[in-house]
Structures are given as structure tokens and as C-alpha cells.
Amino acid sequence: MATIRPFVALRPQEVYLDKMLSLKAPSCNGRGNGFIARMLDKEHSGDQGLTNANILANLKRMIRSGDFYQEEHPCIFIYEITQGNHVQTGVWAVTDLDDFDRGHIKTHESTADCNSSGLIDYRDEVGLEGGPLLITYRPNRAISSILNQIKKAEANSVYYADKIFHRIWTVYDLKTIRELSLYFSELQHVYLADGHHRLLAAAKYRNMDSKTILESGNFISSFYLSSDQLRIKESYRVIIPAGEIFLDQVFRTMKRIFSVTKSQRNEPVIPVQEREFGLFMDGKWYRMVYKMKDKAGLPDACLLQQTVFEPLFKIENPETDEQVISVGGGSALNEIQQILADNPAAIAFTLAVINADQLMDIAHQGIKLPPKSTWVEPKIPFGLLLRKL
């Protein structure tokens, strides 16, 4: 089930929208780095000296200057992203954090506590949610019917940048809000697609002190998107060894558990099926196929961790090990090639993309992939709908 509620949104004035939300090309962090993010989101500001106190001062100044306005009543929002012929339409609300504690929200990736600590401080000192969790669910006819009915009206806000349309319908009607809340409560499970560290930080912050339940409402901003609309793209790994690596020995060991063949014309290998990997090492690309009989049902990212990363590179905690760089999205291959050019000792691994059903099955089984093993879209711009705790 999913316990959703309307919320009072802090929204950018339409006249400022292009300036405030204009996006640069997505970077490896996966979120658009617009003006709002640079002022209010330390993780993506690009300014290492920006403190939570600076962010809070920026927020107050922007509110005073009229850059934002606040909805008068709690609302649920229908948010739609259109890129070319691909349309993604979902429900933006807030989710009860108790759903996470009770196991109703299934997760598929592990998280690093060190990455959550800064988010907890941000939540405590700034008290702002600038972007939602991305939560998916198996297609539901009743929810889709309501969304299609709402979309017959003109959107309240339309934003266009980087060849992507963003449309928002504001739902004030209490009957519609009750119906949506009921249908979501009847879902057997929902699945966190993106935002694992933010969810963990919110849950930890809520548990730090009982008074925070009253202050934050025990809820977190969330965007719900049907699994048949998710877009999952490449997510690769680069290892920059911390010490000397004997490549011949590494290569011999991998050949015992993988069938290894050279890539024709030394072209990058992009796997298309499970148990198939691409390997770049010592200036050459190889195709690897796992040939052992064990590890049945183990996702590829976990297989790579158990058979290669830990025994050969001593990477026991991929959550915190600085030898591992995760690169994802449509430009992942270009980013990998740049990293390899800058680091001659680096070793790259490419993996097949999992689909939405596989993601939900992994979460349902309680398997935890290494952090950033998936790249799931949409990546929602920071600041479209802000929530002040």
C-alpha cells in the first residue's frame, strides 16, 4: 500500500520559471542543475563553500523578493514529462514515512550512511524538500483513468527546456484527492525507483526526536509513476585501483569464471542480456559471459561485486570505497571513455540494463544492489514544487 496526502507547495512564479529552472545537460548526479538548485541544493550547487546557513538565507531572500508563491491549500499534483514521443505522467504527493518502516515501500539498492548524514543535516537546518522520491507501482487501471480524466483540462503550468516539456495539473478537488488516496492505499506494494539516500535520511531524521514528527508531518515528497512508464538506462562501473594491480593475474582469474573474447575492432562492448559484461582493461575491450553454474538468480551488479570487485580489488564496501565510480544515463559510455582517458590504470565494466519488472522483483526478494546500480528516469528538476518542512 501507499499512504499519500496532499501538501502545500512552494512554487516558482511563472514569470521566473525559465530563469529559475533552466537546466544544464544532466551530469553524473542525474539531476538538472538549474538556478534554483544552485541556490538551494548544496549537493548540486557546484559551490563547495555553500553551507546550510547560506542556503537558508538564499531561500528566505528569494521568498521575500517574490520568486516563489505558496499554494493556499494542500494539493495533489499531476506531473507530466514529454521528451519526443515518450510521455511520463504520474502523481506528485507526499508519502507517510511509516510505509517505509512497515515494509510497504520496497527498495532495491543499498545506501551509505555517510551519504545520508549530509541529507539529515540539510533536512534539519534548511527544512526543504526540493525534489521528490521516484516511486513506481505496477500498472493500475483505476489510477490511470483518473489521470487521463484530469489531463483533459489544460495544464496549470507548462515549462519547456532542453527539448523536454514539463506540465503540471493542480488537483484541489477533495473528491478526486480522496479517490486517488484510496486507490494508492489498495496497492499491494510500491517500489522506490530513485532517492534511496533521501528516504533513509528522512526516516532517520524523523526517528531522531519525536517532535520532528509534528514539524515535518512524518511525510516526504514523492512522485508516483506507473512501472510501464519508467525509463531505465545504462549504469556502468569504473575502478581506479588504489594500489598496484597485476593485470595478467587479474585477467587469468577472470578467465576462469568468464568466457572472455576480444572485441572486434576494439569497439566498446554494450551488453544486452543477463550474465554478459563488457570489460575495458589495458587499452582493450573484451566481452565476458559468466560460465559458472552457481549464483542463480543473483543480479548482475551483485554478481560482479561478489566474483570480481571483492576478491580481485578488495572492494568489500562498494557503498564507501573510493576506487569505484558509478556512471549512468544516456551519456554513460562517453563519460566512461573520458575517465579512462584521464586515468590510464582505470578498468571499466559495462552491464546490461535491467527492466522495470526486474527492478521490482529484486526489491520484492529483498536483494540489495550496490549503490547506483540503476539509472532510472525521469530525473525531476530541483525546485518545480518545493516543500518547506
Stockholm file with secondary structure:
# STOCKHOLM 1.0

chainA/1-389         MATIRPFVALRPQEVYLDKMLSLKAPSCNGRGNGFIARMLDKEHSGDQGLTNANILANLKRMIRSGDFYQEEHPCIFIYEITQGNHVQTGVWAVTDLDDFDRGHIKTHESTADCNSSGLIDYRDEVGLEGGPLLITYRPNRAISSILNQIKKAEANSVYYADKIFHRIWTVYDLKTIRELSLYFSELQHVYLADGHHRLLAAAKYRNMDSKTILESGNFISSFYLSSDQLRIKESYRVIIPAGEIFLDQVFRTMKRIFSVTKSQRNEPVIPVQEREFGLFMDGKWYRMVYKMKDKAGLPDACLLQQTVFEPLFKIENPETDEQVISVGGGSALNEIQQILADNPAAIAFTLAVINADQLMDIAHQGIKLPPKSTWVEPKIPFGLLLRKL
#=GR chainA/1-389 SS CCCEECBCCEEECGGGHHHHHCCCCCCTTCSCCCHHHHHHCGGGSSCTTCCHHHHHHHHHHHHHTTSEEECSSCBEEEEEEEETTEEEEEEEEEEETHHHHTTCEECCBCCCHHHHHHHHHHHHHTCEECSCEEEEECCCHHHHHHHHHHTTSCCSEEEEETTEEEEEEEECCHHHHHHHHHHHHTCSCEEEEECHHHHHHHHHHHHHCTHHHHHHTTEEEEEEEEGGGCEEECEEEEECCSSCCCHHHHHHHHHHHEEEEECGGGCCCCCCSTTEEEEEETTEEEEEEECCSCCTTCCHHHHHIIIIIHHHHCCCCTTTCTTEEEEESTTHHHHHHHHHHHCTTCEEEEECCCCHHHHHHHHHTTCCBCTTCCEEECCCCTTSSBEEC
#=GC SS_cons         CCCEECBCCEEECGGGHHHHHCCCCCCTTCSCCCHHHHHHCGGGSSCTTCCHHHHHHHHHHHHHTTSEEECSSCBEEEEEEEETTEEEEEEEEEEETHHHHTTCEECCBCCCHHHHHHHHHHHHHTCEECSCEEEEECCCHHHHHHHHHHTTSCCSEEEEETTEEEEEEEECCHHHHHHHHHHHHTCSCEEEEECHHHHHHHHHHHHHCTHHHHHHTTEEEEEEEEGGGCEEECEEEEECCSSCCCHHHHHHHHHHHEEEEECGGGCCCCCCSTTEEEEEETTEEEEEEECCSCCTTCCHHHHHIIIIIHHHHCCCCTTTCTTEEEEESTTHHHHHHHHHHHCTTCEEEEECCCCHHHHHHHHHTTCCBCTTCCEEECCCCTTSSBEEC
//
